Amino acid sequence: MTHNETPLEVAQRRVAEAEARVKEQAARVANAARWGHDTTQAMATLNVFETTLRLMREDLTRLEHRQQ
């Protein structure tokens, strides 16, 4: 968090960063699956990332509603 970022701005930035990471990891898992690799552990980890992102989005929504 920089000195001039509000909590809402921090949450927005973190959600955007997490969305990019999850998208990238999902593509990597899909690519590994196409090559026939066992993606069991990767899928489980991706599921944790997606759950975390969902929680981050929920927090962002709460912050946004406080601003209104």
Order of alpha helices (4+ residues) and beta strands (2+ residues): alpha-alpha
